[in-house]
Amino acid sequence: MLFWKKKKTVKEYDREHYVPVLRVSICTGETTAGFRHKENGQFLEDRLILSSSDLQEFKEDYGITEELETIY
């Protein structure tokens, strides 16, 4: 029996209007990955980051190679 790896597809986001960022709570330290609108600063939450593997998965899912900005 043969098993094939599932192809990983890169999810898309509006790169013209949104920037990927990490939002960190100053009280609890909870980290959330998502996207911030360039013009009005609105944050769109994507996932909770509990470990470095969660962050790596987020970056792989969206094809992000650069370091993410942290907002508080």
PADOKOL-188986 format. One record per residue: z, y, x of N, C-alpha, C in turn; residue in three letters; residue number from 1. Coordinates in steps of 0.001 Angstrom, whole numbers, plus 500000, padded with zeros to 6 digits. Layout:
BEGIN
Z;Y;X;Z;Y;X;Z;Y;X;ALA;NUM
...
//
This chain:
BEGIN
500000;498835;500847;500000;500000;500000;500000;501238;500901;MET;1
499168;502211;500575;499053;503439;501357;499663;504610;500597;LEU;2
500288;505477;501357;500855;506678;500763;500220;507890;501419;PHE;3
499814;508829;500616;499208;510045;501136;500174;511196;500971;TRP;4
500139;512081;501944;500958;513285;501837;500361;514212;500801;LYS;5
501213;514838;500064;500770;515795;499075;500306;517057;499794;LYS;6
499155;517555;499427;498662;518775;500052;499526;519946;499630;LYS;7
499913;520744;500615;500743;521918;500357;499809;523097;500095;LYS;8
499905;523683;498923;499079;524834;498599;499888;526101;498838;THR;9
499225;527101;499350;499879;528385;499607;499855;529200;498321;VAL;10
501043;529614;497887;501150;530445;496687;500705;531862;497042;LYS;11
500208;532559;496063;499714;533917;496270;500673;534936;495668;GLU;12
500716;536093;496297;501415;537249;495731;500565;538471;496033;TYR;13
500778;539545;495320;499984;540765;495460;500372;541483;496751;ASP;14
499661;541202;497831;499977;541768;499148;499735;543272;499208;ARG;15
498920;543779;498307;498623;545207;498278;499815;546014;497755;GLU;16
500571;545435;496809;501653;546177;496169;503052;545660;496489;HIS;17
503180;544434;497004;504489;543844;497244;504681;543428;498696;TYR;18
505948;543502;499135;506338;543123;500491;507407;542037;500370;VAL;19
507288;540923;501109;508343;539907;501049;509610;540401;501758;PRO;20
510765;540227;501124;512043;540691;501680;513146;539685;501362;VAL;21
514263;539826;502056;515493;539102;501743;516484;540109;501184;LEU;22
517081;539798;500052;518109;540659;499478;519446;539967;499683;ARG;23
520381;540670;500333;521688;540101;500662;522772;540923;499965;VAL;24
523674;540242;499286;524800;540896;498636;525830;541285;499690;SER;25
526295;542534;499663;527293;542963;500640;528676;542416;500296;ILE;26
528884;541995;499066;530192;541464;498664;530328;539971;498970;CYS;27
529351;539200;498529;529459;537744;498640;528616;537154;499762;THR;28
527641;537900;500248;526762;537385;501286;525643;536515;500746;GLY;29
525515;536436;499424;524462;535635;498810;523097;536197;499195;GLU;30
522199;535327;499624;520869;535737;500067;519818;535240;499083;THR;31
518920;536141;498686;517849;535825;497763;516532;536277;498372;THR;32
515536;535415;498330;514203;535764;498825;513346;536194;497646;ALA;33
512510;537191;497897;511636;537676;496846;510702;538739;497369;GLY;34
510244;539584;496469;509254;540593;496822;509677;541951;496283;PHE;35
509505;542994;497116;509843;544365;496741;508553;545144;496558;ARG;36
508464;545876;495447;507296;546709;495165;507295;547878;496144;HIS;37
506164;548174;496744;506072;549220;497770;506333;550614;497219;LYS;38
505936;550875;495989;506044;552223;495437;507381;552507;494758;GLU;39
507830;551609;493885;509041;551903;493121;510268;551099;493559;ASN;40
510126;550169;494494;511259;549427;495022;511783;548311;494136;GLY;41
511087;547998;493046;511514;546933;492152;511513;545600;492904;GLN;42
512571;544802;492727;512701;543525;493409;512385;542388;492449;PHE;43
511466;541501;492847;511142;540313;492074;511737;539117;492797;LEU;44
512740;538501;492202;513450;537382;492811;512601;536113;492748;GLU;45
512573;535359;493850;511836;534101;493865;512774;532910;493987;ASP;46
513692;532936;494975;514599;531798;495141;515842;532174;495915;ARG;47
516880;531382;495693;518147;531529;496389;518036;530839;497743;LEU;48
518510;531496;498786;518466;530939;500135;519870;530462;500498;ILE;49
520030;529148;500627;521322;528574;500982;521369;528117;502433;LEU;50
520206;527881;503027;520163;527427;504414;518878;527927;505064;SER;51
518782;527730;506367;517578;528159;507082;516355;527358;506643;SER;52
516564;526134;506186;515423;525342;505702;514859;525930;504408;SER;53
515717;526513;503568;515241;527183;502347;514368;528383;502705;ASP;54
514783;529139;503703;514013;530295;504148;512669;529852;504722;LEU;55
512687;528798;505526;511447;528284;506114;510496;527800;505024;GLN;56
511015;527147;504008;510196;526666;502892;509572;527839;502132;GLU;57
510352;528904;501908;509841;530098;501247;508669;530685;502039;PHE;58
508851;530802;503356;507795;531362;504206;506549;530478;504204;LYS;59
506732;529163;504234;505598;528246;504204;504869;528289;502869;GLU;60
505625;528386;501773;505019;528417;500438;504088;529604;500259;ASP;61
504435;530748;500842;503645;531963;500669;502826;532333;501904;TYR;62
502846;531513;502939;502057;531783;504139;502541;533003;504903;GLY;63
503847;533218;504948;504430;534375;505619;504775;533979;507051;ILE;64
504286;534765;508009;504551;534465;509416;505468;535496;510057;THR;65
505503;536704;509517;506312;537767;510126;507778;537660;509708;GLU;66
508633;538357;510441;510059;538408;510131;510251;539213;508834;GLU;67
511170;538771;507980;511386;539433;506696;512411;540558;506833;LEU;68
512141;541647;506133;513074;542773;506066;514264;542369;505186;GLU;69
515447;542835;505546;516654;542554;504756;517084;543824;504045;THR;70
517287;543717;502731;517779;544849;501934;519132;544456;501360;ILE;71
519994;545463;501159;521344;545223;500658;521553;545854;499314;TYR;72
//
